[in-house]
Amino acid sequence: MVKLEITKKIIMRLFWVTVLFLGMLYIAASQHISLGMSYQKVLFNENHICNVASDIDVKQIEKEVRRELALASEDKLPIDYRMEINQAQDLFEPLITEDELEGVLKEYLTAAIVNDGLKSYTLEIEGYAATFASLEEVKKLFDGVKASVDEKSDFAPVIKMQDGHVKGMLTASLEQVEPSVWESNIIPEEKIGDGISAGVTASLMNSLEYVMANPYRDTYQTGILDIDFIESIDIYESFAAEEELADVETELIEVTKEKETNKIYVVQRGDSLSLIAYENDTTVASIMALNGFKDMNQIIRIEDELIIAVPEPDLMLRVKKGEVYEEDYRAEATIILNDDWYTTKEVVHYEGTVGHRERNDVVTIENGIEVKREMIHENIMVVSEPAVIERGTIIPPTYIKPINGGRKTSNYGWRWGRLHKGVDWGIPTGTKIFASSAGTVVRADYNGAYGLCVLISHPDGRMTRYAHCSKLLVSAGQSVKQGETIALSGNTGRSTGPHLHFEIIINGSAVDPLKYIN
């Protein structure tokens, strides 16, 4: 009877633990609480007001709420506030939904409506905000940002209403300035026949001769082709006290200064902490601190989201420019496909020749770093004859580890004065051994020092050997699939304990198996 009562108590405890666990999963799935995943902290005027899941677009909801408030107002709506969004990764933090966030923002934005002060304009970029006395000052700031890449002032800032034409909400972009008549190659009629007509005529004749000699040049694109801001820019009409207005020169330094900005990095195949740090101009220590890692051996997996600190200014430029230069080049090779060869085999029948050309590229530069290059025109000076290459089409067999688990006890290489031709894994007797790749069993019998042994021939000409087995499950001449059980491990032959000795043989010689196992 006592045992029955104890059993009931255990069952009830397990039941409530399960209910609690499922409840936590439901809350997390409903975006009501964080269980260690990345989420966003929302700060309003430096006060923490709520947390939301990482997939919620807080800035977009903020804009929608502002539009709703603006449309409900008969006059222009000045709102004075600063909102920040920080990435975090803590346990058991309450999260609110999109609808709840909309309500919270509406409450705070309504409270931030300003009814007195000087008319001004607030410039807001993600992570940055400043209020200026006029739109001319905002344009002056933009002019300063682009000055280093637009020396001829071919582009000018344009401020216009955002899509939807909501009162008091503006955005900015950079647009090319239309050239004047004289700056273009069109000569006004009144200039013809005056004192400079001879020089103009000579200039036009020289230009005509050049175009005729270089017909491809009229399609070339050179110099700065386009400049624009990378970040989304919002400008709001507002009211502010005089002492709250920003100084253009001071803000120009601030908005172009590189500062660490937290961003989400999605782990790609082949990534490591050191590689991620190197490619993003940060440190492993910084990544570890931001993500709560205890040491450098922290396991990261493909599609994991990491918080990284990237040095960037608040406002960055995307520049497209045309470049013309000469280079040696090779024409794309002519490929002959051979359906009887593996893809790893190719034969060069003709090396081809090196050519020379002039090329016109459009280069995209973001924050001073080249991110894209595309050739749009070329002028071949010396033709390159393409190489001729014959290449196989058959995907070669793959090789897998022939057991699950096991402890590696010996590598391929010299041991005890002679070559150890394979790799050894210590495993209990009776462990299943799998075919590393599909093929045909050449022999399956007792083979001297190898003990009970299986030898398999594979379609790519390679062979694999599995030695010291306790039992063989295949016979000579039998076809096997990759991963099929062919034997059980043991301690037969010359062996110091239960283990599997595994070899890969190419052209009659044993090679290091670990270099070929996927």
N, C-alpha and C positions, 0 to 999 in steps of 0.2 A: 504493500500500500504506500509506504514511504517513497519507494523507488518510482512509483507511478506519479506521485505528487511532484517529485523532482523533475521527472520527464516533462510533465505538463508545464512547469515553470520555465524549463529550458526552451520548450516549443513556443511559449508565449513571448519570451524574450527575443527569440529569433524572429518571430512574427513582427514585433514592434520595431526591431532593428531594420528589417526589410522594408516596412512601411516608411520609416524615417528616411532610409536611403532612397527609395523611390520618390518620396516627397521632395527631397533635395534635388534629385535629377529633374523632376517636373518643374520646380522653381527655376532651376538654372536654364532649362530648355525654354521656359516662358520669359527669360530675360529679367527675372526678378532678383537674382543674387549671383554674384561671381564665385566661381569655384576654381580660381587660379588662371582663368583665361584672360586675355587682354581686354580692357574696357577703357572708357573715356571719363575723365573727371571734368565737369563743367564748372568754371569759375566766372562769377559776375561781379565786376568791380572788386576783384581780388578775393571775393567770398565764395567758398565752395557751396554750390546750390544743389547739385545732384550728380549721379553717376548713370551712364548709359552704355549699352553694348557697343563694341567697336564697329559694328556694321551700320550703325545709325549715322546719317549725315546731319550732324548738329548744325553746321553752317547753313545748309539748305533750309532746315526747319526755321532757323532764326530769320532768314530772308522772307520766308512765307509769312511768318508772324508779323514782321515789319510791314509787309505789303498789306496784310489784312488791317492793321492799325491805320496805315496811311489812307487806304480806301475808305475807311470809316470816318476819317477826319475831313472837314471841309477845307481846312487850311493846310499848308505845308507842315509836316510833323517833325520837329527837331527832337532827337533823342540823344542824351549824353550818357554813355556807358562804355565799359570795356569788358569784353568777354574772352576768356581763354579756354582752350581745350587741351588737356594733358593726358597722355597715355599712361595707364597704370596696370598693374598685374598683381592684385591682392586677393586673399581668400575672404569669402563671406561678406563682401560689400554689397549693400542693397542697390539694385539697378531699377530704373524706371523705363517704361515703354515709350514709344514715339508719341502717342497721344498724350501721355502724362507730361512728357518733355514740352510739347507744344503749349500745354496749360501753364506750366511753370514759367516758360519764357514770356508768355503773354502777360503774366502777372508782373514779372520783373521789368519788362520793357515799358509797360504802362506806367509803372512807378518812376521810370527814368525819363519821361517826357518833360522837356524844359520849356518854360513859358516866359522867361526873361533872359537878359544878357544880350551880347552883341551877336548879330547874325554871322555865322561862320560855317566852315565846311570840315567835316571830319573824314579823314582818309583812313581806311581800314584795310589791312592786308592780314592774312592769317599770322597771328603772333605779334602784330604791330598796329598801333593806332596813334594818330596825332591830329590836332585841330588847328586849322589855318584860317586867317582872316578873310581870304578870298580865293576864288578859283584860280586867279593869276598866280598866287603863291603856290598852289598845288601844281600848276603847270611848270613853274620855275623849278620845283623839286624834281619833277619828271625830266626836265631838260638836263639837270645836273646828273641824274642817273645815267642817261644815255650819252652824255658828252664824250666819254672815253672811246666809244665805238662809232660815234656819228660826228666826226670832226667837221664835215662840210654842212652839218645841220640839214641833211636831206629829209629828215623825218621830224615830225612835230607831234606833241601830245594832243589828243582830241578827247574832250570830256563830253559825254552825251548821256541821255537818259537810258536806264536799263530797259531790257525787254519788258514789255507790258506797260511802259510809260507811267510808272507809279510816281506820284508827286514826291520830290525831294530825294529820290534815289538815283544816283548817277554811277557811271563806270568810266574807265579810261583805257585808251589804247594809243599806239603810235602809228601814224599814217604818213605815207610819203608825200612830201611837199611837191605840188605841181611846178615844174620848171617854168621860168619866165620865157617870153618869146625870144629874147636875145640869147638866153642860156641854151636854148634848143638850137638845132642846126638850120632853122628857118630864118632867112634874111628878110627883114621888112623892105617893102618896095621903096620907101623913102631913102633907104641907105644906098640903093643902087644908083650909080652915076655921080656920087659925091666924091670927096677926096680919098675915101678909103676903098672905092670900088675895085681898083686894080688889085689891092691886097686881098679883098674878099674873093674876087674872081680866081686869083691864083690859089687861094686856100681851098676853094671849091674844086678846082681842077685837080689839085693834089689829092683831095679826099676821094674824088671819082676814080683816079688812077689806082689808089690804094684798094678801094672796094672791088674794082675789076680784077686786080691782081690777087685779092684774097676774098673770093666770093662767099666762103663759109663764115667769114667774120661777122656778117650782119646778123647772124643768129646767136653769136656768143653773148653770154651774160657775165659781166664783171662788176667788181665793186660790191657795195652793200645793196642787197636786193630787198631785204625786209628786216625790220626790227619790231619786236613786240615784247610785252611783259609776259613772263611765264606764269606768275601768280594771278589769281583772280582779284581784281581791285574793286572795292566798294567805296563810294563817296556819298556822305549823307549831309543834307542841310541841317544845321544845328544852331544853338545859341550858347555862347560861352562868355565867361568873364574875361576881361582883357589879359589878366595875368595867366590865364589858362591857354592862351594862343601860343602856338609853336613857332620857333624861329627856323626859317627855311634852311640856312647854312648848317645849323646844329642837327636838324633832322636828316639832312642829306648825308652827313657823316654816319648817323645812327642807322639809316635804312640800307646803306651800302656796306656796313661793317659786317664781316663774317662772325657769326655766333653759333654756338651749338644748338641745334634744333632736333628734338626727338621725333623720329620717324619709325614707321613699321617696316621691317625688312622681312620678306618671305624667303625662307631657306630654299635654295636650289640644289639640284643633284651635284655632288662633288664639293659642296661648301664645307668649310671648317671655320672655327671662330677666328683664327689668324687670317684666313683668306678674306672673310667678311670685313674684318677690321682694316686690312690693307686696301681693299677696293673702295671702302667708304671713308677713308681718311680719318679713322678713329683708332681706338686701342682695344685690345682684348679685355683689359681691366675695366674699361668703360662699359663694354657690352655685358660683362659679368655683373657689374654693380647695378646696371639698369634692369637686368632680368633676374636678379637674385641667384646667380650661379655661384656655387661654393668653390669650384676649381675649374681649371682649363679642360679637364676631361669630361665636362658636361656633355651628354649625348644630345645632339640636335638632329632632327629628322626633316626630310623633304616636306615643304609646305608649313613647317613651324613658323610662327610669327615672333620675331625678335624686335625689341625696342633698341634702336641705335641712335647715337648722337652724331649728327652730321653738321660740319661747319658750313653754314650758308648765310648769305645776307637775307634781309627781309624781302627785298625786291630784286629780282633777277631778270636778265634779258635773254631772249632767244634771237640770235642774229643769223640771217642767211646771207651768204656772200658768194659771189662767183669768182673762181680762180682759173687762170689759164697757165699751163706749164707743159713742158716737153718731157717725155719719158720713153725708155725702152719698154717693150711689151711683148708678150707671147699670145698668139691667137689661141682661142679655146681648142683643146685637142679634139681630134676625130676619134671617137670610141667605137671599136668593133666588139660587139657582144658575142661571147662564146658560151653557149648553153651547156657545154660539157666540162667547164672549169668552175672551180670555186671562186667566190668573190675575192679571196685573198691572193689569187694568182692573176698577174697581168704581164704582158710582154710588150715592150716598146719597139715597134717596127720602124719608126722614123722619128728622130729627135725634134724635127721642126727647126725653124729659124727665128731669131730675135728680130722684131721690127722696131720702128721708131714712129712716134706720133705726137701731135699736139692735142691736148685734151682740155675741155672746159668742164669743171666740176661746180656743183652747188653744194656748199658746205654749211651744215647747221651747227651752230655753237651755242651752248647753254651755259651761262655763268662762266664764260671763258674756256669751256671744255668742249672740244669737238665731239659730237654725238652721232653725226651722220655725214656721209659723203656720197654724192651721186654724180656720175658722169652724164652730162646731157648732150655734149657735142664732141666730136673728135675730127682731126684732120690727119690722115695717114700719110706719112712721109716715106717710110720704108715698110713695105708689106711684110708681115710675119706669116710664114708658112706653118700651118698647124702640125703638131705632132700626131702620129698615128699610133694608137694604143689598143691592144686587144685585151679584153678584161672578162673574167668569168662572171656568171650570173647566179650560180648555185650558192646558197647560204651554207657555210661549212657547219659541221656538227659542233655542238657545245659540250663542255665537260663539267660535271658537277661533283661535289664531294660525295664519295661513295658510302658514307655512313652519316647517321644523325649523331651529333655530339662527339664524344671522344676527346682524349687529351693527347696533344701532339707530343710524342716522346723522342722523335728523331727526324731531322730534316734530310733532304737530299744533299749529298756532298761527301767529302772525305771523312772517314770515321775508322779509328783503330787501324790506320795504315792502308785502307783500301776504300774504294768508292762505294758509298751506300746509294743504290740506284733509285730509291724511292723515298716516300715519306711514311712514317709510322704513327699510328694513333692507338693509344692504349684504351681498350674497351673490354667489357666483360664478355666471356665466352657465350656464344649464342646470339650476339648482336647481329641484326640484319645488315647484309652488305648489298648495295645497289649497283647496277650497271651505270658507270659514269657517263656513258653516251651509248646511243643505239648502235648495234652491230651484230656480228656473228661470232659465236663461241668457237675458238680455234681448238682449245683443249680444256678439259676439266677433269683433273686427276691428281695423283700424288706426284710431286716434282722435286725430289731431293730436299735441299735446304729450304725450299719454299713451302714444303709440306703440301697439304691439300690446297690446290691453286686453280684459279680460273684465268684464262687468257682470251681476250676478246679483240677481234679485228673490226675496225671502223671504216666507213665509206671514204674518209679522207686519207686512208693509208696508214693511219696511226693505230697503235695497239695499246691496250691497258691490261695490267696484271694485278690480281688480288690474291695475296698469299697468306699462309698460316691459318687457313679456315678449319673449322671443326666439322662442317658438313657442306657438301656441294649440292645445289638445287637445279643445276643446268647440265647439259651434256654437249659434247662437240657437235658442231653443225647446226645448233639451235640458234634462231634469231631472237634477240632480246631488245627491249625498248629501254630508253633512258629512264632510270629510276626503278626499273624492275628488279625485284629481289633475286640474286643469283647464288648466294651462299650465306652461311652463318659464320661469324668470326670464331677464332680458336687460338690454339697454341701449338700447332703441329709443325714439323720440320725443325730447322735450327732457330729456336725462338727462346727469348728470356722471360716470356710471360704473355698472357692473352693480349693480342693486338692485331691490327690489320696493317700489312705492308702493301702500299699501293704505288704502282709505276705507270708512267706514260712513256711509250716507246715511239720515236719518230725516225724513220729511215734506219731502223735496226739499232738505234742508240737510245738509252734511257735519258730523259730530260727531267728537269725539276717540275714535278706535277703542279706545284702551287702557282706556277706562272700560267697555267692553262685552265685551271679550275675557275668557273664562274661562281 
